[in-house]
């Protein structure tokens, strides 16, 4: 039985399937994917990959309902909170370069941050959503939607909305709020001098050859392959809003299924990260939520899987990666459906 409070997946993340098995198509996974009964308004993709290579993809429905543009292997989908995963990998690469410490307080890098809080909240608390800092940003956005069109940098946003009191002792609670990731972005931008989207591109996306991945936000190149998201398909009612760059670390990544498979293999099975960084990325900080750094570690059949989920507007994303060997399941959807249903499908594919 895995002790989730002490789960550290180090050697497992180095596991590699044999060369012989990698060459044999996994027909059971293919059959499991094709056998899933999808709702009639499902628009999206389900896929399986090994060793960073896409083995099977099931494209369903339309990437753009109004224009009748079908979903294809080149359709891009927003990751939502799975974006936190690549932001965390970027942070760990900076740790390896001695530019950042997970155990350093915020004030080390942001000396203008509220001092009593900045001296107590550590970088690892932000990456694990256990900071305890009251999020004043989300209420402000709800009261003034024009903030979603803001071009202000993360540090400026923090000066306005990052000075809330602590709700609990850092590390003693769990608070899944975007503000944690605005602070992460501000820290990484402060120590590198680069906007987060550019930094992630240089440190994760480019080394892993994720050429169909970017940031769906203002100030970034347009993504003509991006699927539209809907709250209703019949009649079509889009569920999409502008997303500011200061939320890049929280939910703005978008990519194809193929690039999601590349990301999982690259982060957990290549030299992009050291073995120590992979252990950090998969060590649970809040077991009740299965939460590690920037994502979850979910157990299926007594085996740990990296479990990167996302929900933003009408988009849904799940990138599940078996840590003992490089197997990846990707499910993207654009019709505002239940995340638990998507998780059930992923487990069905995983156990096939």
TITIRO-895594 format. One record per residue: x, y, z of N, C-alpha, C in turn; residue in one letter. Coordinates in steps of 0.02 Angstrom, whole numbers, plus 50000, padded with zeros to 5 digits. Atoms other than C-alpha are relative to their C-alpha. Example, Ala and Ser with C-alpha at 12.3 -4.5 7.8 and 13.67 -1.06 7.14 Angstrom:
<nodes>
500454994150000506154977550390500455006050000A499584994149997506844994750357499615005550037S
</nodes>
This chain:
<nodes>
500434994050000500005000050000500445006250000X499594994050005500715016949952499815004950055X500124994849949500895029350096500035006749965X500034993950039500305045150012500345005850035X499684994549965501045056050147500764999949991X499285000550009502775049850105500194998249928X499895002250069502585046249920500525004349966X499494996650040504155050849826500164995449942X499915004150058504245044349651500635002349965X499374998150029506065045749606500204995149946X499805004950048506665029849525499454998249952X500555001750044504935026649456499975004549940X500044995350055505035042249351500534998649947X499485001750048506575034749267499834993649963X500185006450030505675018649220499895000649925X500074999950072505755014449036499774993149977X500225006450027504795000948944500544997249955X499505003150042505834988448847499915002249928X500034997950070506254992448667499514995749961X500465004550035505274977248610499285002050011X500704998349985503674982448699499825006649969X500154993550028503835000248635499834999749926X500135000650072503744993848456499344996649985X500635003650011502144983848481499415004550016X500584995749986500534994048463499574997050056X500415002449944499474992948620499275000049978X500685000450027497844986748547499485000550054X500504999549947496984985648716499845007350017X500124992849987497215004448744499595003049943X500374997550058496605007948568499274998050006X500695002449994495064997248597499645003550057X500324996649944494745005348766499805007149981X500164993250021494815022748690499415000149953X500545000250049493685018148545499354997550031X500605002849970492485009048661499645004550049X500324995449953492105023848775499395003249966X500624997050026490315029648749499995007450020X499964992849987490395048548733499315003249994X500634996350008488965060848755499945002749930X500084997950070488215066648590500295006749983X499724993350015488875084448608500745000450016X499295000049984490665079148648500415002849942X499524997350049491965089548555500694999750033X499345000549969493755084848590500404994249974X499555005450021495055071048585500194995750060X499755004749950495585055548681500594996549968X499405002650031497325048448656500424996050050X499535004149961498655036348716500685000449967X499324999850027500545037648697500484996350045X499465003149962502125028648751500665002949978X499334997550014503915034748764499995006749963X500054993550031503345051948710499725000049929X500275000650067502585045548548499254998650003X500725001050003500735046648508499864993449963X500165006450031500075029048473499294999749972X500695000150025498215031948454499645006350023X500414994249983497065046848449499314999249970X500704999950023495185047848435499765007250001X500244993250006494625064748371499244999949990X500735000250001492785068448399499725007049995X500384993750002491655082648347500365005749966X499794993950034492045100448301500445004450045X499594995149965493425112348351499685006949999X500384993950006492305126548294499314998249974X500675002250017490445122948294499705004449945X500304995450049489945138448196500294999149930X499675000750065491225135748058500064992849977X499985007150016491045116748059500714997549990X499305002250005492925114748082500104994050045X499955006149959493275096948141500615000050046X499425001349957494415091748283500484995449962X499495004150033496045084848212500594999250048X499415000649957497715079248286500385006650009X499654993549995498315097248257499585005350036X500414995349961496895105348356500325001450067X499714998149936497515114948507499445001250051X500494999349946496595114948674500345003450060X499734996949940496815125448830500074994750055X499865004749946497575115948976499685002050066X500244997949934496835126349116500544999050052X499535000649944497655121949281500584995249988X499415004250017498785108949200500595004449980X499464995250014499785124549153500475000650060X499594999549939500405124549334500574994949999X499505005450006501365108649292500625002549964X499414997650037502495116649161500315006050035X499724994449962502685132249269500444997250057X499615003149946503285120949412500644996949973X499395002850030504495111849296500505005449985X499574994350014505185128749245500345002450065X499724997949935505405133649428500554995150022X499515005049979506325117249462500645000549959X499394999150040507525120449318500405005950027X499654994349970507935137149400500314998150067X499705002649938508215128149565500654996449984X499405003750020509465116849476500575004849981X499494995150018510375132549418500195004650058X499874996149939510435139449596499755007249995X500304993450005509365154249546499385000650044X500625000249960507895148949656500074994550051X500035005249949507605139049815499284998950020X500685001649979505995130049857499885001850073X500074998749929506325133250041500145007350019X499904992949987506635151850023499335003650005X500634996149996505275164350076499925004649940X500154995550055504425175449950500435006450003X499644993749992505305190750021500714999849974X499325000750028506975183949962500035002749929X500014998250071506455187449783499565006149986X500454994350008505085200549806500035004150064X499914996449936505725212249942499455005150014X500544995249989504255224049916499344996650021X500595003649979502995210449959499875001250074X500184999149929502045212250124500474995950044X499435003249967503465208250244499804994450047X500165005249952502595198350381499794993549965X500195005850040501845186750249500584997649958X499455001850045503325187150131500564996450034X499485003549963504485180950268499794993050022X500245006549975503395165950310499804995149944X500225004350054502745159450144500594998249956X499445002550040504015148650052499784998849928X500155001450070504125145649865499624993449992X500345006550005503595127549890499275000550022X500704999149980502005133649976499595002749942X500354997450058501535143249819499874994449949X500055005250051501885128449703499554994250021X500445005349975500865116749813499325002650022X500644996849981499415128949843499874999550075X500085000449927499725128850030500255006450034X499724993849973500235147150055499595003050056X500444997049951498725152650155499865007449988X500114992950014498755170050077499305001149973X500684998550023497005177050059500025002949930X500014997950070496615179149874499515005849992X500424994150013495965196849845499905001149925X500034999050072496175195049656499344997549971X500605002950030494715183549614499385004350016X500574995549988493425194549705500045006449960X499924993950040494145209649615499814998849928X500195001650069493945201149446499254999149993X500735000950002492155196249487499645006850003X500314993449994491785214349531500155004449940X499794995950057492705221549381500304995549946X499785004750051492815210049229500525003149952X499504996850044493895222849138500714998050020X499345002349979495355216049240500264994449955X499805005550044495345201249120500345002649936X499674996950058495935213348985500625004050020X499434996249974497325220449093500654997649967X499335001650025499095221149023500535000950054X499534998849946499875224049193500414993750016X499565005549983501335213249249499804997050067X500175003249937501155200749392500195004050062X499784996149942502155211849511499535005850014X500474994549991500945226249482499344997550029X500625003049974499445214949512500084998250074X499895001749929500225208949675499995006150044X500014993949959500465226649736499295002150017X500694998149989498585228849721499594994650037X500455005349976497865211849766500374994450037X499625005349967499245201849851500165001450072X499834998149932499235209850023499504997550052X500485002749952497885199450105500334996550059X499755003549941498095191850278500054992549987X499965007250004498565173750303499364996950029X500595003649975497055162250321500214994350047X499735005449958498125148550399500765000249996X499275000450001499935144750438500224996849935X499775002950063500855141750275500204992750006X499885007249998500905123150239499504996150040X500485003549956499495119250361499304999749970X500655000250033498055120950237500105000049925X499975000350073497635120150053499545005349971X500394994450026497045135149951500125000549925X499905000450073496815132349764499795006649968X500174993450025496875150449710500505002449948X499554997550052497605159149556500545004650027X499514995249974498505171849666500674996750014X499375003549989499805158849715500445000249938X499635000650063500285157649532500175006749970X499794993250018500305176249503500655001650038X499384998949961501615176749642500574996049970X499495004150033502565162449559500265003649938X499804996550061502565172049396500435006150016X499634994049980503165187849483500714998250023X499345002249977504595178449567500444998049942X499605002550055505175169749409500195005749952X499844994350044505065185849308500525004550033X499524995749964506035195249443500714997149995X499325002849998507495183049446500294998749931X499755001250068507615180449257499945006049954X500124994350043506985196849185499594998449939X500405002150058505845187349065499284998650020X500705001849987503945185949055499934992450005X500065007149987503345168949113499914995949937X500125003950061502715163248942500654999049961X499365000650034504405166848865500474995350037X499565004149959505325158549008499824992549994X500225006950007504285142549001500174997449930X499835002050068504525142248813500734998049993X499285001350006506415142948830500224994050041X499745005049953506595131048977499634993349997X500375006350003505255117848943499764998449929X500325001550064504325119348778500514998749944X499505000850054505825121648662500444993950010X499595006049991506945108248741499614993549986X500395006050012505505095748727499684999849930X500254999650069505125100848546499245000249997X500724999149998503355105848591499815005949954X500084994750050503125115748431499285002349991X500704998250008501225115948439499705002550066X500214997649935501145123148615500175007350009X499884992949986500985141248669499565002350057X500424997049948500065153148783499435003849966X500594996950029498295157948735499825006150043X500104994049960498345175548805500215006049959X499814993850033498545193548756500755000950000X499294998850005500275198348696500394994249972X499675005950029500665181048628499764998949929X500225001350070500585175048446499324996749999X500665003250006498835170248390500074992649989X500005007350007498395151848393499414998049956X500565001450045497325148648238499744992950006X500235006849991497235130148281499634998750065X500335000849935496435133348451499264998649992X500725001650001494745125148475499625005250039X500454995749962493295135848532499674995950055X500335003449945492475131448698499285002450008X500724998649999490605130848730499684998150067X500445001749945489375131448872499404996149976X500555003650033488045125148751500204999149927X499855001450070488255116748583499395001149956X500634999050037486425117148528499525003950044X499644996150050486215131548507500715001450024X499324998749979488075135848506500075006550040X499874994249957488515147448650500714999350026X499295000649980490365150448672500105001850073X499814998649930491115150048846500755001350000X499314998050006492735159448819500065007450019X499884993149983493455175448889500745001549989X499304997950004495055185448871500354998050064X499615002049941496425179548987500635004250002X499414995649996497775191549048500644996150012X499355003249993499625187449048500184998750073X499805001049930499735189149237499744993350027X500255006649980498775172549248500334994449960X499675005050043499985163449131500174993650038X499795005949963500625151749267499424995750024X500585003549971498875146949323499604996249948X500455003650045497985142049163500015001849927X500034997450069498495149248994500354995749948X499675004350049499485135148913499484996849954X500435003550047498705127548756500434996049952X499595004150044499305113448646499584994549968X500315005950030498915098148542500104993950046X499925006349964498735080448608500724997549994X499325002550011500415075848531500505003550045X499544996449957501315089548625499894998550074X500135002049930500465084548788500364993550016X499645006349991501195067148766500755001450004X499294998149997502905074848731500175003050068X499874996749936502765085348889500074994950056X499995005049946502375070449001500634995849998X499395004150006503785059748935500625004350015X499414995849991505015074148932500125002150071X499924997749931504685080249108500184994250047X499905005549953504675063049191500514994849979X499575005450023505845052549084500605002249959X499404997750036507205063349008500435004150047X499534996149960508645073849068499795007350007X500234993149991507595089749063500055002050073X499954998949928507475088349252500454994650031X499605004849964508665079849372499544995250038X500395004849959508095064649473499735003450062X500234996549940507995075949625499415004549985X500564995650019506865088249535499374995949986X500585004350012505735074049478499694997650065X500265001949934505605068349658499605005750031X500364994249974505115085949709499325000849966X500614998850039503815086949571499464994950017X500495005349986502965070749628499944998350074X500075001149927503105072149818499385003750024X500634997049979501415075349897500105004950057X500014994949948501195091149999499325000550034X500674999949971499325089750028499644993549979X500255006650020498825071150025499254999749989X500735000350008496945074250045499785001949930X500144998050069496985082249872500484996749950X499495003350041498385071049806500475005149967X499664994450033499285087449771500745000150017X499284999549994501155088649742500215007149984X499824993350024501965103449652499695001049931X500304998550065500895110549512499544994749972X500445005350024499845094849498499934994550051X500155005549954499265078649575500394993749983X499765006850012499915060949595499434995550022X500615004049990498435049149579500174992649993X499855007250001498505030549617499464996249962X500455004550038497745018249493500304993150004X499755006849993497924999849534500654999650037X499404999949959499245003449666500615002949965X499454996750034500305012849540499885007649997X500084992750003500625031649545500015002749929X500034996550064500125042249396500025007550013X500064992750000500505060649372499325001649971X500724998950017498745067849358499905007549993X500034992850012498715085049277499325001749971X500684998350021496945091849266499925007549989X500124993050013496265108149200499285001549984X500684997650013494645117849193500045007649994X500014992750009494525135249118499485001549946X500574998550044492975142549037499674993449981X500315006350019492225128248934500504994449987X499495005050014493875119048916500104995250060X499815005049951494295102949009500614996349975X499395003450020495985094349009500204995050053X499705004949955496745078749085500604996949964X499405003350024498525072949056500224995350055X499835005049949498825056749152500614996249976X499375003250020500565049049152500224994950051X499785005549957501075032249223500745000850015X499324998349982502675035649319500494994249998X499555005750001503365018049321500254998449931X499785000650069503485018149132499655005449960X500254994250035503155031149002499374998449960X500655000750033501305029148963499595006350016X500374993849991500205044448938499304999449971X500704999650023498325046648924499825007449999X500204993050006497675063348862499265000349980X500704998850018495855068948860499895007650001X500174992950006495375086348799499275000649979X500714999050015493595092848790499855007550001X500164992850003492795109648748499265001450013X500724999149990490995107248805499804999950074X500204998449931491045111548990499724994050038X500285006049969490795093649049500334998550068X499775001849933491115085149216500724997549998X499315002449996492945082849262500024992950028X500005006749972492505067349362499864994849946X500145004550055491795059249205500634998949958X499375000550038493415062949112500504995750038X499555004149959494395055449257499824992649997X500225007050005493345039549249500224996949934X499795002650066493715037749063500754998650001X499285000949998495585039849096500174993750039X499875006149961495545026149229499804993849960X500215005650042494605014749109500554998449949X499465001050049495975017248978500634997450035X499395001949964497365015449108500004992750020X500045006849975496734998649171499844994949945X500165004650055496344991248999500604995649983X
</nodes>
